[in-house]
Amino acid sequence: MADFGFVGPSYSAPSITQDDQECINFYPEIDPLKAQQRGVIALYPTPGLQTQVTLDAGTPIRGMFTMSGGDYFVAVSGSSLYKVNTSMVATKVGTLTTSTGPVSISDNQTSTGLIAFLADGVNRYTYNFGTNTFATLPSTDGPWQGANVVDSVDGYNIYNQPGTYNWAVTDLNSGLSTNAYYGSANGYPDDIVSLIVDRRQVYLLKEVTTEVWTDVGNQIPGITGFPFQRIPGTMMQSGCGAPFSVARFGDSFAFVAKDTRGNSTIEMITGYAFQKISTHAVEQSLMNQVTSDAVAYTYQLEGHETYVISFPTLDLTWAYDLATGLWHKWLWTDTQNNYHRHRSNCHAFFQNISLVGDWQNGQIYQLDSQNF
């Protein structure tokens, strides 16, 4: 009997005579020992959700981050910042000035203790675990007040200036920016959309181009100035279309890409080049749609590292399995059996389990492969 490929990924082509198949809440697994035989692919259920802690009921989990050392993770629920210990006991430690929208989080070691460094677009914030103090950084701190995305490298927290091509660093081993050091990614006059540190290099993902900078140590004794410079020959002619679609993935990171010719492909960086991972079917579902609000994270269970990207406006979640290179959809159904984007909004790996935050109800779940 001919093998007609009943088991496989989601792939709905514009013409259904070419391909018209959905794979929802299952992921394909390829058996490497049967690569030349029928039955090479099996379908396994995607992990279910097991509630671990509930924060502010009726609010979105806007961001999560596992602190260095692994004793705590922090999460923002609505306007509230919580620290959660290894017993899953949550303690409110601060209040943000906003209650909706993604929150970007990094950390840093300071002379007074480990800090969480946060940004919500309007403000920057710090929470110091050593002194148990929360602060909304004033407008006098640094060259500007707010930031959309943050990361850390070489003892600096780094952050962007919304709506510009400028980015800044804190003082060394600090959450403050008293030196007000900043740089301008002005190789092309497009704004910074997102940023991420990869192999101690700072990737500035702009609207239609990307620049890569590195620490050159201009804050050594006797030398002053912004401590980072561009790496010659690394500028790329594509950028990022969704600031919170950026997530570390495999040996690189993935995100919604954009350039002067179009957008809404999903790509990774390989070396200093863009590598497309989305299929035509994925791109067809995003064509001429709002994708700038996409949020993404990655998790790894049973050897399957998966990039999960949700499009709130489209009410759709796609998932890409790095092990197989195949896409599937990850959705939930309401009481009328209508599909909606997956409940998860953000992710933290903590105490050897993958945790995700709900986009609506204040709950944090474990991704549980035994709970379907």
BANUNU-28617 format. One line per 4 residues: their letters; for each residue x, y, z of N, C-alpha, C. Coordinates in steps of 0.05 Angstrom, whole numbers. Atoms other than C-alpha are relative to their C-alpha. Last residue first. Layout:
<recs>
a) X:Y:Z:X:Y:Z:X:Y:Z ~ ...
</recs>
This chain:
<recs>
fnqs) 7:-7:28:-53:329:555:-24:18:-1 ~ 27:-12:-3:-19:324:623:-8:11:-27 ~ 18:21:-8:41:278:623:-29:9:3 ~ 2:20:21:84:325:582:-18:-24:7
dlqy) -1:27:-11:71:380:633:-5:-20:-22 ~ 4:16:25:87:452:615:5:-29:8 ~ -22:17:9:82:480:686:-9:-12:-27 ~ 3:29:3:32:536:694:27:-13:-5
iqgn) -25:10:11:32:608:719:-2:-31:1 ~ -11:26:-7:-37:638:729:27:-6:-13 ~ -19:-2:-22:-55:712:728:12:-27:9 ~ 12:5:-26:-118:703:685:19:-1:24
qwdg) 25:-12:-9:-106:733:617:-6:-2:29 ~ 3:-27:11:-41:720:579:-25:15:11 ~ 24:-4:15:-24:660:622:-3:29:-9 ~ 20:-17:-12:48:652:645:-24:4:-19
vlsi) 11:-20:18:92:593:626:-22:16:15 ~ 23:-15:-9:138:550:668:-9:20:-21 ~ 7:-23:18:186:497:642:-26:12:10 ~ 26:1:14:212:453:698:-4:25:-17
nqff) 2:22:19:282:439:722:-27:-5:-12 ~ 0:25:-16:278:485:783:-6:-24:-18 ~ -6:-3:-28:260:543:737:-3:-26:15 ~ -9:26:-8:258:551:661:10:2:29
ahcn) -24:0:-16:218:615:649:6:-30:7 ~ -12:26:-10:166:628:596:24:5:18 ~ -28:-3:-6:118:681:568:10:-25:15 ~ -8:-27:9:47:687:541:30:5:3
srhr) -26:-9:-10:18:617:548:8:26:-14 ~ 2:-16:-24:-57:606:538:26:13:8 ~ -7:15:-24:-50:584:466:0:18:24 ~ -28:3:-5:-85:625:413:5:-14:26
hynn) -13:-25:-8:-158:611:403:29:-5:4 ~ -28:0:-6:-200:557:369:10:28:7 ~ -15:-19:17:-275:557:374:29:0:8 ~ -19:14:17:-307:495:405:13:18:-21
qtdt) 14:3:26:-366:534:433:18:-13:-21 ~ 23:18:-4:-341:522:504:-16:-3:-25 ~ 19:-10:-20:-273:552:485:-24:-20:1 ~ 28:-4:9:-218:515:448:-17:9:23
wlwk) 20:11:-20:-143:519:458:-28:6:-11 ~ 24:-15:-4:-87:525:406:-16:-11:23 ~ 5:6:-29:-17:503:389:-23:18:9 ~ 15:-21:-14:-6:497:315:-6:-8:28
hwlg) 27:8:-8:49:454:285:-14:24:13 ~ 17:-18:-14:113:469:246:-26:-14:8 ~ 28:0:8:168:422:225:-16:18:19 ~ 4:-21:20:244:429:226:-29:2:-9
tald) 11:11:25:249:361:261:-2:21:-22 ~ -9:27:5:292:375:322:-8:-10:-27 ~ -27:-1:12:281:451:319:10:-28:-7 ~ -17:20:-13:206:442:329:27:0:-13
yawt) -20:12:18:168:505:307:19:-18:16 ~ -23:11:-14:104:526:342:18:-15:-19 ~ -16:19:15:49:571:315:23:-9:17 ~ -26:8:-10:-3:606:358:12:-21:-18
ldlt) -13:24:12:-63:644:331:27:-5:12 ~ 10:21:-18:-113:696:357:11:-27:-9 ~ 10:22:16:-95:739:296:-12:-22:16 ~ 20:-10:18:-89:802:338:-12:-22:-17
pfsi) 25:-8:-14:-54:764:393:-22:10:-18 ~ 8:-25:13:-2:730:347:-27:9:12 ~ 29:-6:0:32:676:388:-4:27:-13 ~ 6:-28:6:101:647:375:-30:4:-3
vyte) 29:-4:-1:127:583:406:-5:29:-4 ~ 5:-29:0:198:562:387:-30:4:-3 ~ 23:-10:15:207:489:407:-2:30:3 ~ -1:-28:-6:267:449:430:-19:14:-19
hgel) 13:-17:20:247:376:427:1:29:9 ~ -17:-4:23:296:333:465:-12:17:-22 ~ -5:26:13:244:307:514:16:4:-26 ~ 9:24:-15:222:378:532:6:-24:-17
qyty) -11:25:9:255:444:511:-10:-23:19 ~ -2:20:-22:222:512:514:12:-25:-12 ~ -8:27:8:225:575:471:0:-18:25 ~ -19:12:-19:189:641:477:8:-27:-11
avad) -11:27:4:149:686:432:18:-8:23 ~ -16:6:-23:103:747:430:10:-29:-2 ~ -7:28:-5:74:776:366:17:-2:26 ~ 5:6:-28:47:847:370:7:-28:8
stvq) -19:-15:-16:79:869:304:-4:-5:30 ~ -18:18:-14:42:814:267:19:14:19 ~ -15:-13:-21:-19:851:240:17:-21:15 ~ 12:0:-27:-40:814:177:18:16:19
nmls) 17:-23:-2:-25:823:103:-15:2:27 ~ -1:-19:22:4:753:100:-21:22:3 ~ -8:-26:-11:9:718:167:-2:23:-20 ~ 18:-6:-22:-28:653:150:5:28:11
qeva) 26:-5:12:8:651:82:-20:8:22 ~ 0:-28:11:74:658:118:-26:7:-12 ~ 0:-18:-23:61:595:159:-2:29:-10 ~ 26:3:-13:41:557:96:-2:19:24
htsi) 20:-16:15:101:584:57:-27:-1:13 ~ 7:12:25:146:555:112:-20:19:-15 ~ 29:3:5:180:593:167:-4:-12:-27 ~ 10:25:-10:253:578:183:-30:-4:-4
kqfa) 29:3:-3:288:632:143:-7:-28:10 ~ 8:26:10:362:642:156:-29:-4:5 ~ 27:9:-7:388:713:165:-5:-27:-14 ~ 19:1:22:463:724:162:-27:-10:9
ygti) 10:-27:3:517:745:211:-19:1:-24 ~ -23:-17:5:534:675:235:-10:29:0 ~ -21:20:2:466:642:229:25:15:-8 ~ -26:-11:8:411:689:254:20:-23:0
meit) -21:2:-20:342:658:255:25:14:-11 ~ -28:6:7:280:675:214:17:-3:25 ~ -13:6:-26:205:679:215:27:-11:-6 ~ -14:26:0:175:713:154:11:-4:28
sngr) 15:23:-9:124:767:168:11:-27:-8 ~ -3:9:-28:155:824:128:-15:-26:5 ~ 24:14:-11:165:855:60:6:-8:29 ~ 16:14:21:215:885:11:-25:-13:11
tdka) 12:-20:18:249:938:55:-18:-12:-21 ~ -20:-15:14:262:885:109:-15:19:-19 ~ 11:-21:17:224:849:164:23:13:-15 ~ -19:-16:16:236:787:206:-15:20:-17
vfaf) 14:-9:24:193:757:261:18:20:-15 ~ 17:-24:-2:242:727:310:-15:4:-26 ~ 19:-2:21:291:670:325:-18:23:5 ~ 25:-10:-8:355:664:365:-18:4:-24
sdgf) 3:-27:10:422:628:360:-26:12:12 ~ -26:-13:-4:452:561:381:-2:29:-8 ~ -23:15:9:383:530:391:26:15:6 ~ 9:25:13:333:585:401:24:-15:-11
ravs) -24:17:4:338:649:443:-9:-28:-9 ~ -5:20:-21:274:688:434:24:-17:-7 ~ -28:9:-2:256:751:395:3:-19:23 ~ -2:26:13:181:756:380:28:-12:2
fpag) 1:21:-20:176:811:433:-3:-28:-13 ~ -22:-1:-20:200:867:387:0:-24:19 ~ 15:2:-24:158:848:326:19:-2:24 ~ 27:-11:2:179:864:255:-16:-1:25
cgsq) 19:15:-17:254:855:262:-27:14:-2 ~ 4:-8:-27:309:875:212:-22:-17:14 ~ 26:8:-9:340:855:146:-2:8:30 ~ 21:-16:14:399:882:107:-28:-10:6
mmtg) 17:16:16:452:858:157:-23:16:-12 ~ 26:-12:4:511:897:186:-16:-17:-20 ~ 22:17:-11:567:851:208:-27:11:-5 ~ 8:22:19:626:877:166:-23:-17:10
pirq) 0:-5:29:657:918:222:-8:-24:-16 ~ -19:19:11:635:902:293:0:4:-30 ~ 9:18:21:602:965:319:23:-20:-7 ~ -3:-9:27:629:994:384:-11:-20:-20
fpfg) 5:18:22:613:988:457:4:13:-27 ~ -19:23:1:640:1020:521:-4:-19:-23 ~ 17:24:4:608:1089:511:18:-24:-4 ~ 16:1:24:659:1140:536:-16:-26:-1
tigp) 28:-3:-5:716:1149:585:-15:-2:-27 ~ 15:-2:25:787:1125:586:-30:3:7 ~ -12:-19:17:836:1136:644:-14:4:-27 ~ -11:-24:-12:816:1074:681:15:18:-21
iqng) -24:7:-16:778:1025:636:12:26:11 ~ 2:-10:-28:709:1049:615:23:-9:17 ~ -7:-28:-1:723:1044:540:-4:12:28 ~ -12:-8:-25:724:969:546:8:29:2
vdtw) -29:-6:5:713:946:474:13:13:24 ~ -13:-15:-21:646:912:487:29:4:-6 ~ -14:16:-20:614:889:422:13:19:20 ~ -19:-16:-15:563:915:371:13:-18:21
vett) -12:16:-21:522:880:317:23:16:13 ~ -28:-6:-6:476:920:272:9:-17:23 ~ -10:10:-26:411:896:240:29:7:2 ~ -28:8:0:370:928:184:7:-10:28
vekl) -6:14:25:296:938:165:30:-7:-2 ~ 24:4:16:263:961:230:5:-16:-26 ~ 14:-25:7:322:951:275:-24:-6:-18 ~ 19:7:21:349:889:310:-18:25:-5
lyvq) 20:-22:0:409:912:351:-18:-5:-25 ~ 14:-2:26:449:848:363:-23:21:3 ~ 26:-12:-1:496:857:422:-12:3:-28 ~ 3:-21:20:555:809:423:-29:10:1
rrdv) -11:-25:-10:572:770:486:0:22:-21 ~ -29:3:-1:558:705:450:14:26:7 ~ -6:27:8:487:729:436:31:-2:-2 ~ -28:7:-2:458:790:470:4:-29:-7
ilsv) -6:25:-15:389:811:447:30:-3:0 ~ -28:6:-3:357:875:420:3:-26:16 ~ -6:18:-22:290:898:394:30:-4:2 ~ 25:13:-7:257:949:348:5:-18:24
iddp) -3:26:-13:315:998:340:-27:-11:9 ~ 0:2:-29:295:1054:294:6:-29:9 ~ 25:12:-10:315:1062:221:3:-5:30 ~ 16:-17:-18:367:1113:197:-27:-13:8
ygna) 23:-6:17:418:1063:170:-20:13:18 ~ -10:9:26:487:1056:201:-21:3:-22 ~ 9:-17:22:456:1097:256:13:-7:-26 ~ -2:20:21:459:1049:315:-10:13:-26
sgyy) 20:-3:21:471:1107:363:6:-20:-23 ~ -11:1:27:507:1095:429:-23:3:-20 ~ 17:11:20:492:1113:501:14:0:-27 ~ -13:8:25:527:1129:566:-20:-12:-19
ants) 17:-7:24:486:1167:617:14:-7:-26 ~ -18:-10:21:542:1161:669:-14:8:-25 ~ -9:-27:-8:491:1156:726:19:12:-21 ~ -15:-10:23:458:1097:691:9:29:6
lgsn) 2:-29:5:433:1057:751:17:7:-25 ~ 25:-4:13:421:982:756:-4:29:-8 ~ 19:-18:-13:494:970:772:-26:-1:-16 ~ 10:14:-23:552:923:757:-20:17:16
ldtv) -10:28:-3:583:973:709:-10:-11:26 ~ -27:1:-11:539:1035:701:8:-29:3 ~ -2:-9:-28:478:1022:659:30:3:7 ~ -9:19:-20:482:1017:584:-1:12:27
awny) -17:-9:-22:446:1054:528:8:-23:18 ~ 1:20:-22:412:1047:461:21:7:21 ~ -19:-2:-23:395:1097:407:-4:-23:19 ~ -21:20:4:362:1083:339:21:1:22
tgpq) -25:-11:10:298:1118:361:19:-22:-7 ~ 5:-18:22:224:1104:376:25:13:-11 ~ 23:5:18:236:1075:445:-2:21:-22 ~ 17:-23:-3:307:1086:473:-23:-3:-20
nyin) 4:-17:23:338:1017:479:-15:26:8 ~ 28:-6:6:366:979:539:-1:20:-23 ~ 3:-16:24:430:947:564:-29:4:-6 ~ 26:3:12:447:922:633:-2:19:-23
ygdv) 17:-22:7:522:920:642:-28:-10:-5 ~ 5:-16:-24:565:870:679:-17:25:-6 ~ -25:-10:-11:595:840:615:-4:19:24 ~ -25:11:11:527:831:582:24:14:15
sdvv) -24:-6:-16:455:842:603:24:-13:-13 ~ -16:24:-2:388:848:567:24:7:16 ~ -25:-1:-15:332:899:561:14:-27:-2 ~ -13:26:-4:273:914:516:27:4:14
nagq) 18:23:7:221:969:512:13:-26:7 ~ -13:20:17:256:1026:548:-20:-21:-6 ~ 11:26:5:236:1089:587:17:-19:-17 ~ 14:14:-22:271:1147:619:-8:-28:-6
wpgd) 29:-2:4:325:1178:576:-13:-18:21 ~ 5:-20:20:401:1193:579:-30:2:-7 ~ -6:7:27:408:1157:645:-7:21:-20 ~ -19:23:2:374:1168:711:4:-6:-29
tspl) -28:-10:-1:343:1238:715:20:-22:-2 ~ -7:-11:26:275:1212:692:29:11:-1 ~ 10:-27:6:272:1171:756:9:9:-28 ~ -22:-18:5:282:1096:761:-10:27:-10
taft) 6:-10:27:222:1062:792:21:20:-6 ~ -2:-29:7:253:1027:852:-10:3:-29 ~ 10:-4:27:241:962:890:2:30:-6 ~ 10:-27:8:282:945:952:-8:0:-29
ntgf) 29:2:1:294:878:986:-13:27:-6 ~ 11:-20:-18:366:897:1003:-31:0:1 ~ -17:-3:-24:401:837:974:-12:18:20 ~ 5:23:-18:345:818:925:16:3:26
nyty) -25:10:-12:347:887:893:-6:-22:20 ~ 5:12:-26:288:902:848:25:-13:10 ~ -19:19:-11:300:952:792:-12:-12:26 ~ 3:6:-28:254:990:745:22:-19:9
rnvg) -18:22:-9:255:1024:678:-2:-3:30 ~ -20:-3:-21:196:1065:654:19:-23:0 ~ 2:-27:-12:146:1076:598:23:5:19 ~ 5:-20:21:162:1018:551:0:28:12
dalf) 27:4:10:154:965:606:-7:20:-22 ~ 10:-22:16:226:956:627:-27:-7:-11 ~ 24:3:15:257:913:682:-6:25:-17 ~ 1:-25:15:324:900:716:-23:-2:-20
ailg) 16:3:24:324:846:770:-3:28:-13 ~ 23:-16:7:381:857:819:-15:-12:-24 ~ 11:6:26:430:812:855:-25:17:-6 ~ 15:24:4:462:844:915:-9:-3:-28
tstq) 19:4:-22:491:907:946:-17:-25:-4 ~ -14:1:-26:555:911:904:-19:-5:23 ~ -9:-26:-9:515:894:842:15:-3:27 ~ -11:0:-26:503:830:802:11:28:7
ndsi) -27:-9:-2:457:837:743:9:-3:29 ~ -10:-3:-28:389:814:718:30:9:-1 ~ -27:12:-1:345:817:656:9:2:29 ~ -14:3:-26:270:831:646:28:-12:-5
svpg) -26:12:5:226:856:589:16:0:25 ~ -21:-11:-17:153:870:605:25:-16:-6 ~ -23:16:-8:99:857:552:20:16:17 ~ -22:0:19:36:900:550:24:-16:11
tstt) 3:16:23:-14:916:605:25:2:-18 ~ 13:25:-7:-14:942:676:-4:-19:-23 ~ 18:10:21:31:1003:674:-11:-27:9 ~ 19:-21:6:63:1044:731:-19:-8:-23
ltgv) -7:-15:24:96:982:759:-21:22:-5 ~ 22:-7:17:86:958:831:10:18:-23 ~ 0:-26:12:137:922:874:-24:4:-18 ~ -22:-16:-8:156:863:917:0:28:-13
ktav) 0:-25:16:96:817:917:21:19:10 ~ 1:-24:-17:115:750:946:1:25:-17 ~ -3:-26:13:100:684:911:-2:23:20 ~ 13:-20:-16:112:616:943:6:28:-12
mstn) 21:-13:15:129:565:890:-17:18:18 ~ 25:13:-9:171:525:939:-25:11:-14 ~ -1:28:9:234:544:900:-24:-16:10 ~ -22:17:-9:218:618:910:-3:-29:-9
vkyl) 11:27:-7:174:666:871:24:-18:7 ~ -21:19:0:188:741:867:-12:-27:10 ~ -2:20:-20:129:783:846:27:-14:-2 ~ -24:17:2:121:848:809:2:-19:23
ssgs) -14:10:-23:50:876:805:25:-17:-7 ~ -20:-20:-8:21:919:750:18:-9:23 ~ 12:-27:0:-16:863:716:21:21:5 ~ 28:7:4:23:801:736:-15:27:2
vavf) 18:-24:-1:98:812:728:-28:-9:-7 ~ 22:-1:20:141:752:744:-16:25:5 ~ 18:-23:-4:207:741:780:-20:-1:-22 ~ 7:-14:25:243:675:788:-18:23:6
ydgg) 25:-14:4:280:654:850:-5:4:-30 ~ 16:2:-25:335:609:876:-27:14:-3 ~ 22:18:1:364:594:807:-16:-2:25 ~ -1:16:-24:432:625:817:-23:-19:4
smtf) -25:14:-2:419:679:765:2:-13:27 ~ -23:-15:-9:346:699:767:25:-18:1 ~ -14:15:-21:295:662:725:25:15:7 ~ -29:2:4:253:713:685:11:-15:24
mgri) -12:17:-20:179:722:672:29:-3:-5 ~ -28:7:3:139:775:635:9:-18:23 ~ -12:-17:20:69:802:625:29:-7:-6 ~ -28:3:-8:28:750:662:16:13:-22
ptga) -19:15:16:-40:780:644:27:-4:15 ~ -20:-17:12:-90:800:698:19:-17:-17 ~ 12:-17:21:-156:768:720:20:19:-13 ~ 21:12:16:-127:741:785:-11:20:-20
dltv) 24:-18:-1:-63:774:810:-21:-11:-19 ~ -8:-27:-9:-14:716:821:-25:17:1 ~ 18:-21:11:-34:643:816:8:27:12 ~ 4:-23:-18:20:590:826:-19:19:-15
qtql) -20:0:-22:37:521:798:-5:23:20 ~ -4:-25:-15:-22:508:751:19:-4:23 ~ 6:7:-27:-12:446:706:6:25:17 ~ -6:-22:-19:-16:460:632:-9:-9:28
gptp) 22:-15:-13:-13:407:578:10:19:21 ~ 4:0:-29:47:387:536:-25:16:9 ~ -15:-21:-12:38:375:461:-5:1:30 ~ 15:-23:-10:10:307:444:20:21:10
ylai) 2:1:-29:54:260:402:-14:25:10 ~ 11:-24:-13:48:246:328:-2:-4:30 ~ 22:4:-19:93:194:295:-10:27:10 ~ 9:-23:-17:136:200:233:-23:-10:18
vgrq) -22:-15:-11:178:145:200:-9:21:20 ~ 3:-3:-29:119:99:192:22:15:13 ~ 26:-12:-6:140:76:123:-4:0:30 ~ 23:18:-2:214:62:120:-26:16:4
qakl) 7:9:27:276:99:96:-25:-18:0 ~ 1:-23:19:286:141:159:-8:-8:-28 ~ 18:9:21:268:84:205:-3:21:-22 ~ -7:28:7:324:89:256:-18:-11:-22
pdie) -24:1:17:319:165:257:8:-28:-8 ~ -16:22:-11:246:162:281:25:-3:-18 ~ -11:17:20:216:230:264:18:-21:13 ~ -27:9:-8:171:262:315:10:-20:-21
pyfn) -11:23:14:111:304:294:27:-7:12 ~ -25:-7:15:79:351:345:10:-26:-13 ~ -17:24:3:6:348:367:26:9:-14 ~ -5:11:-26:-36:406:393:13:-28:-1
iceq) 7:-17:-23:-61:421:323:3:-15:26 ~ -11:15:-23:-31:391:260:-3:18:24 ~ -4:-14:-25:-71:416:200:11:-19:21 ~ 0:17:-24:-68:391:129:6:18:24
ddqt) 20:-12:-18:-84:421:62:-2:-18:25 ~ -3:10:-28:-31:410:9:-21:14:17 ~ -29:4:-5:-25:419:-67:4:-12:28 ~ -9:23:15:-98:407:-84:30:-5:3
ispa) 2:24:-16:-115:454:-27:7:-26:-16 ~ 16:19:14:-87:512:-66:-2:-26:15 ~ 21:-16:13:-63:569:-22:-19:-18:-17 ~ -9:-17:22:-25:516:18:-23:16:-11
sysp) 23:-6:17:-44:490:86:9:19:-22 ~ -8:-13:25:16:458:121:-25:2:-18 ~ 19:-17:12:12:435:193:11:12:-26 ~ 3:-26:-12:61:379:204:-24:15:-10
gvfg) -20:-20:7:57:305:187:-6:26:14 ~ -11:-12:-24:19:240:193:21:20:-8 ~ 22:-9:-16:-24:221:133:9:15:25 ~ -8:-22:-18:36:218:88:-22:11:17
fdam) 9:-25:10:7:178:29:5:23:20 ~ 0:-18:-23:47:115:39:-7:28:-9 ~ -16:-25:2:27:69:-18:-2:16:26 ~ 17:-24:0:0:0:0:18:25:0
</recs>
